[in-house]
Amino acid sequence: MRTTLDPKVALVTGASSGIGRATALALSKAGATVAVGGRRTERLTALAQEAPGEMLVLDMDVSDPESVRKAVDTTVERFGTLDIVVNNAGVMLTGPVLGADPTEWTRMVETNLLGSMYTVHSALPHLLRSHGTVVQISSTSGRVSSVGAAVYSATKFGINAFTEALRQEVTEQGVRVVVVEPGFVSTELADHITDPAGRAVAKSMAESMRTLQPEDIAAAVVYAVTQPDHVAVNEILVRPTDQSR
């Protein structure tokens, strides 16, 4: 295993909070130069001031293909290469199908699934040149669907399917593809749920267990990307010890 990611260049989407923020810091501490993308640029600027290494702040909306292309191009223009992409940006707007607001479905599909696809599409030519690594942040909801999470789970199942097909496409060209599936993590994600019952379920789950912290998932990402080049850790499932499914 590598002891440092220097001089690797990483791009982390959805880096203004939670898993993305923790991952960006962990990669920086491991020696990587990191570009951080998101819409809350004031938070990204504050994050960059905490980082031990150089960190580039990108105003990036993953649901907009042009915004994604610009962010990737800016990263490569600034640093000359791109070695690691962590697709973390996502929203979790859970609730029943009956009576749901379909605009929330659109937002989840555009952010969680299409956003991941757009980022891979823009970054892949650079990753092929650098023999880099794609890390897709999915979820246990990409393995097991449950009541109240139909569309959220659909986006995560989609990420898993896209990631496996991508792996088969590029692995023999030296690009490693990793999917990380966290269980319940203590982040802002549940705060965005508009359905009262969905918010109550998330709150109850959080109170029923020792939840994962964003840094736990960041450590899994660093583990995967610091393996020797001939080692591909393709899938990491991380649940809280107290979470049964």
C-alpha positions in Angstrom: 0.0 0.0 0.0 1.2 3.5 -0.8 2.1 5.6 2.2 1.3 8.8 0.4 -0.9 10.1 -2.4 1.6 12.7 -3.4 1.6 13.8 -6.3 -1.9 12.5 -7.1 -4.7 14.9 -8.0 -8.2 14.2 -6.7 -11.6 15.7 -7.5 -14.4 15.2 -4.8 -18.0 16.2 -5.6 -20.4 17.2 -2.9 -17.5 18.3 -0.7 -19.2 21.0 1.3 -20.4 18.7 4.0 -20.6 15.1 5.3 -18.8 12.3 3.5 -17.5 14.6 0.8 -16.0 17.0 3.2 -14.3 14.3 5.3 -13.0 12.5 2.2 -11.5 15.7 0.7 -9.7 16.3 4.0 -8.5 12.7 4.3 -7.2 12.7 0.7 -5.4 16.0 1.4 -3.8 14.6 4.6 -2.7 11.6 2.6 -0.8 13.8 0.3 -3.1 14.4 -2.6 -3.8 17.7 -4.2 -7.6 18.0 -4.1 -10.2 19.9 -6.1 -13.5 20.2 -4.2 -16.8 20.7 -6.0 -20.2 21.8 -4.8 -22.7 24.6 -4.9 -22.1 26.0 -1.4 -18.7 27.6 -2.3 -18.4 29.5 0.9 -18.2 26.2 2.8 -15.7 24.9 0.3 -13.6 28.0 0.8 -13.6 27.3 4.5 -12.7 23.7 3.9 -9.7 24.7 1.8 -8.4 26.8 4.6 -8.3 23.6 6.8 -6.6 21.4 4.3 -2.9 20.7 4.8 -2.2 20.7 1.1 -3.4 22.7 -1.9 -7.2 22.6 -2.5 -9.0 24.1 -5.5 -12.6 25.3 -4.9 -15.0 24.6 -7.8 -18.5 26.0 -8.1 -20.0 22.7 -9.4 -23.6 21.6 -10.0 -23.4 17.9 -10.9 -26.9 17.9 -12.4 -25.6 20.3 -15.1 -23.3 18.6 -17.6 -21.7 21.8 -18.6 -20.9 22.7 -15.0 -19.4 19.3 -14.6 -17.3 19.6 -17.7 -16.0 23.0 -16.7 -15.1 21.8 -13.2 -13.1 18.8 -14.6 -11.4 21.0 -17.2 -10.5 23.6 -14.6 -8.9 20.9 -12.4 -6.8 19.5 -15.2 -5.8 22.9 -16.5 -4.7 23.9 -13.0 -2.8 20.7 -12.0 -2.1 19.0 -15.3 -3.7 15.7 -14.5 -6.5 13.9 -12.8 -5.9 10.7 -10.9 -8.8 10.2 -8.5 -12.5 11.1 -8.8 -14.8 10.6 -5.8 -18.5 10.9 -6.9 -20.1 11.8 -3.6 -22.7 14.4 -4.4 -26.2 13.3 -3.5 -29.6 14.0 -1.9 -31.9 11.7 0.0 -35.5 12.8 -0.2 -37.3 9.7 1.1 -41.0 9.3 1.5 -43.9 7.1 0.2 -44.6 6.9 -3.5 -48.3 7.7 -2.9 -48.7 11.5 -2.7 -45.0 12.1 -3.4 -43.8 15.3 -5.1 -42.3 14.0 -8.4 -40.0 17.0 -8.6 -38.1 15.5 -5.7 -37.7 12.3 -7.7 -36.2 14.3 -10.6 -33.8 16.0 -8.2 -32.6 12.7 -6.9 -32.2 11.1 -10.3 -30.4 14.2 -11.7 -28.1 14.6 -8.7 -27.4 11.1 -7.5 -27.4 9.1 -10.7 -27.0 11.4 -13.7 -24.6 13.6 -11.7 -22.4 10.6 -11.2 -22.6 9.7 -14.8 -21.8 13.2 -16.0 -18.7 13.4 -13.8 -17.4 10.0 -15.0 -18.1 11.0 -18.6 -16.1 14.2 -18.3 -13.3 12.8 -16.2 -12.7 9.4 -17.9 -10.4 10.6 -20.7 -8.1 12.0 -18.1 -8.3 9.0 -15.9 -7.4 6.7 -18.8 -4.3 8.8 -19.4 -3.3 8.7 -15.7 -4.5 5.1 -15.0 -6.6 6.6 -12.3 -9.4 5.6 -10.0 -13.1 6.3 -9.9 -14.8 6.0 -6.5 -18.6 5.9 -6.5 -20.3 6.6 -3.2 -23.5 4.5 -3.2 -25.4 3.2 -0.2 -26.8 0.0 1.4 -30.0 1.3 -0.3 -28.3 0.2 -3.5 -28.5 -3.4 -2.3 -31.7 -3.5 -0.3 -34.7 -1.4 -1.1 -37.2 -0.5 1.6 -40.5 1.2 2.1 -40.2 5.0 1.9 -37.0 4.9 -0.1 -38.2 3.7 -3.5 -36.7 6.4 -5.7 -33.7 7.0 -3.5 -32.9 3.2 -3.7 -33.6 3.3 -7.5 -30.8 5.9 -7.9 -28.4 3.9 -5.8 -29.2 0.6 -7.5 -28.5 2.6 -10.7 -25.2 3.8 -9.5 -24.2 0.2 -8.6 -25.2 -1.0 -12.1 -23.4 1.8 -13.9 -20.3 1.3 -11.8 -20.0 -2.4 -12.6 -20.5 -1.9 -16.3 -17.9 0.9 -16.1 -15.5 -1.4 -14.3 -15.7 -4.0 -17.0 -15.2 -1.4 -19.7 -12.0 0.3 -18.3 -10.3 -2.1 -15.8 -8.1 -3.7 -18.5 -7.0 -0.1 -19.5 -5.7 0.5 -16.0 -8.5 2.4 -14.5 -9.7 1.1 -11.1 -13.4 1.5 -10.3 -14.6 1.3 -6.7 -18.1 1.4 -5.2 -18.4 2.3 -1.5 -21.8 1.5 0.1 -22.3 3.2 3.5 -24.9 2.3 5.9 -26.4 4.9 8.2 -24.0 7.8 8.5 -24.4 10.9 10.7 -24.6 13.7 8.0 -26.9 16.5 6.9 -28.6 14.2 4.3 -31.6 13.3 6.5 -32.2 17.0 7.3 -33.3 17.6 3.7 -36.2 15.1 3.9 -39.4 17.0 3.4 -41.8 14.2 4.2 -42.5 14.3 8.0 -42.8 10.5 8.3 -39.5 10.1 6.5 -37.8 12.5 8.8 -39.2 10.7 11.8 -37.9 7.3 10.5 -34.4 8.8 9.9 -34.4 10.3 13.3 -35.5 7.1 14.9 -32.8 5.1 13.1 -30.1 7.6 14.1 -31.1 7.3 17.8 -31.3 3.5 17.7 -27.6 2.9 16.8 -24.1 4.0 17.0 -24.1 5.7 13.6 -21.1 5.9 11.2 -19.2 9.1 11.0 -18.2 10.7 7.7 -14.6 10.1 8.6 -15.3 6.3 8.7 -16.3 6.4 5.0 -13.4 8.7 4.1 -11.0 6.1 5.6 -12.5 3.5 3.4 -12.0 5.7 0.3 -8.3 6.3 1.3 -7.8 2.6 1.8 -9.1 1.8 -1.7 -7.1 4.5 -3.5 -3.8 3.8 -1.7 -3.6 0.1 -2.8 -0.8 -0.9 -5.2 -1.7 -0.3 -8.9 -2.3 -4.0 -9.5 -4.8 -4.2 -6.7 -8.4 -3.1 -7.3 -10.7 -3.0 -4.3 -14.0 -2.9 -6.3 -16.6 -2.9 -3.5 -16.6 -1.7 0.1 -19.7 -2.2 2.2 -19.6 -0.3 5.5 -22.5 -0.6 8.0 -22.7 0.5 11.6 -22.2 -2.5 13.8 -25.7 -2.0 15.2 -27.4 -1.9 11.7 -28.9 -5.2 10.8 -29.7 -4.5 7.1 
